[in-house]
Amino acid sequence: MTDDPAQRTPREAPGSIPPDRAHVLAEQRNERTRSLHTMSVDEIARAIHDEDRRMLDAFELALPELTALIEAAEPGFAAGGRLIYLGAGTSGRLGVLDASEAPPTFQVEPGRIVGIIAGGDAALRRSSEHKEDEPEGALPELQALALTPSDTVIGLAAGGTTPFVRGAMAIAKRVCPNCLTAMLSCSPTEKPPGCDRLVVIPTGPEVLTGSTRMKAGTATKLALNMISTTLMVRSGRVYQNLMVDLRASNDKLRDRAARIVAELTGLDRPGSLELLDLAGGGVKAAVVMHRLGVDRADAEKRLSAAGGRLDRVIDP
């Protein structure tokens, strides 16, 4: 610690005492793993696996509130609104991950699903945990987004105490009073000011005390998968259980797209690939072209008139 008061960081300032988070469920010790350091590889692996099973039971408890959140977000998203994740550390990285995977999977327009992490993109690779202590830290990003009433802002905080996330709820309401706000936590916590909905997945103490990248992180990833995938399905970007909004932009996606086209048209692989090329790589256009016997322009026109929903074009 420096002796020059002017050079001291906030952590070193005299009288600076961090909040006591001993009450936070995800920070408490797990009685089942107190002897973790003495366990064999097999015992450690089984202990982690057993705790992951318990996490799924906790997820079941949160399912009604999580479902209600998705139902509340659906009208705004269907109207062109955005889904905005916001978090710090592991939670923030998971939000950015889910947002980044939506465009290639569902061809959702860039910017429809947004991930904000405390400390900015640099925090994706380097720890910036001190940024999570700033209640007003999300202000620049949320102002820049120009929130609308159709947008949904979801804060992600494993312990439910992160100032960056809790403060963002109030900021979002200041920027746009009628946007939907929610916070996802893996520990029981009070709803922060400005938060419309609170979803708690009580994952309990971690195998390694306080390491919320484990059960809490897994539960958060499951919740984000559920939120984004459900909204994509409900907005017509899926037909049956196939990702028909896929566009073949590399070999892996071209292969997947051809298999989807074959599934929905009955064509063999060479025929599916040829049709896919004629459709400009668009799966939905390819299927409509084959099913209705039309060219690419007509297929795309029909899909546009149907709001992009394949079922409304090809199903009776």
PEZISUL-V576404 format. One record per residue. RES is the residue in three letters. SS is DSSP state (H for helix, E for strand, - for the rest). PSI is psi in whole degrees, 0 to 359 (999 if undefined). Layout:
res = {RES & RES}
ss = {SS & SS}
psi = {PSI & PSI}
This chain:
res = {MET & THR & ASP & ASP & PRO & ALA & GLN & ARG & THR & PRO & ARG & GLU & ALA & PRO & GLY & SER & ILE & PRO & PRO & ASP & ARG & ALA & HIS & VAL & LEU & ALA & GLU & GLN & ARG & ASN & GLU & ARG & THR & ARG & SER & LEU & HIS & THR & MET & SER & VAL & ASP & GLU & ILE & ALA & ARG & ALA & ILE & HIS & ASP & GLU & ASP & ARG & ARG & MET & LEU & ASP & ALA & PHE & GLU & LEU & ALA & LEU & PRO & GLU & LEU & THR & ALA & LEU & ILE & GLU & ALA & ALA & GLU & PRO & GLY & PHE & ALA & ALA & GLY & GLY & ARG & LEU & ILE & TYR & LEU & GLY & ALA & GLY & THR & SER & GLY & ARG & LEU & GLY & VAL & LEU & ASP & ALA & SER & GLU & ALA & PRO & PRO & THR & PHE & GLN & VAL & GLU & PRO & GLY & ARG & ILE & VAL & GLY & ILE & ILE & ALA & GLY & GLY & ASP & ALA & ALA & LEU & ARG & ARG & SER & SER & GLU & HIS & LYS & GLU & ASP & GLU & PRO & GLU & GLY & ALA & LEU & PRO & GLU & LEU & GLN & ALA & LEU & ALA & LEU & THR & PRO & SER & ASP & THR & VAL & ILE & GLY & LEU & ALA & ALA & GLY & GLY & THR & THR & PRO & PHE & VAL & ARG & GLY & ALA & MET & ALA & ILE & ALA & LYS & ARG & VAL & CYS & PRO & ASN & CYS & LEU & THR & ALA & MET & LEU & SER & CYS & SER & PRO & THR & GLU & LYS & PRO & PRO & GLY & CYS & ASP & ARG & LEU & VAL & VAL & ILE & PRO & THR & GLY & PRO & GLU & VAL & LEU & THR & GLY & SER & THR & ARG & MET & LYS & ALA & GLY & THR & ALA & THR & LYS & LEU & ALA & LEU & ASN & MET & ILE & SER & THR & THR & LEU & MET & VAL & ARG & SER & GLY & ARG & VAL & TYR & GLN & ASN & LEU & MET & VAL & ASP & LEU & ARG & ALA & SER & ASN & ASP & LYS & LEU & ARG & ASP & ARG & ALA & ALA & ARG & ILE & VAL & ALA & GLU & LEU & THR & GLY & LEU & ASP & ARG & PRO & GLY & SER & LEU & GLU & LEU & LEU & ASP & LEU & ALA & GLY & GLY & GLY & VAL & LYS & ALA & ALA & VAL & VAL & MET & HIS & ARG & LEU & GLY & VAL & ASP & ARG & ALA & ASP & ALA & GLU & LYS & ARG & LEU & SER & ALA & ALA & GLY & GLY & ARG & LEU & ASP & ARG & VAL & ILE & ASP & PRO}
ss = {- & - & - & - & H & H & H & - & - & H & H & H & - & - & - & - & - & - & - & - & - & - & - & - & H & H & H & - & - & - & H & H & H & - & - & H & H & H & - & - & H & H & H & H & H & H & H & H & H & H & H & H & H & H & H & H & H & H & H & H & H & H & H & H & H & H & H & H & H & H & H & H & H & H & H & H & H & H & - & - & - & - & E & E & E & E & E & - & H & H & H & H & H & H & H & H & H & H & H & H & H & H & H & H & H & H & - & - & - & - & - & - & E & E & E & E & E & - & - & - & H & H & H & H & - & - & - & - & H & H & H & H & H & - & - & - & - & - & H & H & H & H & H & H & H & - & - & - & - & - & - & E & E & E & E & E & E & - & - & - & - & - & H & H & H & H & H & H & H & H & H & H & H & H & H & - & - & - & - & E & E & E & E & E & E & - & - & - & - & - & - & - & - & - & - & - & E & E & E & E & - & - & - & - & - & - & - & - & - & - & - & - & - & - & H & H & H & H & H & H & H & H & H & H & H & H & H & H & H & H & H & H & H & H & - & - & - & - & E & - & - & E & - & - & - & - & E & - & - & - & H & H & H & H & H & H & H & H & H & H & H & H & H & H & H & - & - & - & H & H & H & H & H & H & H & H & H & H & - & - & - & E & H & H & H & H & H & H & H & H & H & H & - & - & - & H & H & H & H & H & H & H & H & H & H & - & - & - & - & H & H & H & H & H & - & -}
psi = {135 & 150 & 351 & 110 & 328 & 338 & 359 & 140 & 164 & 328 & 333 & 355 & 139 & 134 & 2 & 107 & 123 & 152 & 142 & 115 & 23 & 336 & 346 & 123 & 317 & 349 & 351 & 163 & 144 & 114 & 336 & 349 & 27 & 334 & 28 & 319 & 345 & 356 & 153 & 171 & 314 & 318 & 320 & 314 & 318 & 324 & 317 & 317 & 317 & 320 & 325 & 324 & 318 & 325 & 321 & 325 & 320 & 323 & 322 & 322 & 328 & 351 & 317 & 316 & 325 & 319 & 317 & 324 & 315 & 318 & 323 & 327 & 336 & 312 & 317 & 318 & 319 & 332 & 5 & 5 & 173 & 156 & 118 & 117 & 147 & 127 & 181 & 155 & 223 & 316 & 316 & 319 & 321 & 323 & 317 & 322 & 312 & 320 & 322 & 337 & 347 & 315 & 312 & 332 & 319 & 1 & 29 & 143 & 141 & 135 & 353 & 329 & 122 & 138 & 126 & 129 & 138 & 127 & 356 & 186 & 333 & 332 & 351 & 331 & 333 & 139 & 131 & 44 & 332 & 336 & 336 & 348 & 2 & 105 & 332 & 12 & 333 & 358 & 310 & 316 & 317 & 325 & 319 & 332 & 344 & 64 & 147 & 166 & 344 & 353 & 152 & 124 & 120 & 116 & 138 & 119 & 108 & 314 & 349 & 7 & 355 & 115 & 321 & 317 & 313 & 319 & 329 & 333 & 313 & 322 & 315 & 320 & 329 & 319 & 319 & 96 & 334 & 7 & 159 & 131 & 146 & 156 & 134 & 122 & 154 & 15 & 142 & 134 & 163 & 147 & 126 & 159 & 136 & 355 & 121 & 320 & 138 & 125 & 121 & 123 & 99 & 77 & 344 & 181 & 145 & 160 & 313 & 114 & 121 & 357 & 79 & 4 & 350 & 255 & 315 & 319 & 318 & 316 & 320 & 316 & 318 & 318 & 318 & 320 & 315 & 316 & 305 & 318 & 318 & 317 & 324 & 317 & 313 & 336 & 11 & 18 & 7 & 141 & 128 & 239 & 35 & 140 & 76 & 351 & 2 & 140 & 130 & 94 & 353 & 179 & 317 & 314 & 328 & 319 & 313 & 317 & 318 & 321 & 324 & 316 & 317 & 319 & 321 & 351 & 339 & 2 & 156 & 177 & 311 & 319 & 323 & 319 & 321 & 316 & 320 & 320 & 318 & 333 & 8 & 23 & 358 & 120 & 312 & 317 & 319 & 316 & 316 & 318 & 315 & 313 & 319 & 356 & 42 & 169 & 178 & 315 & 316 & 319 & 315 & 325 & 317 & 319 & 319 & 318 & 335 & 16 & 24 & 3 & 116 & 322 & 326 & 344 & 318 & 343 & 142 & 999}
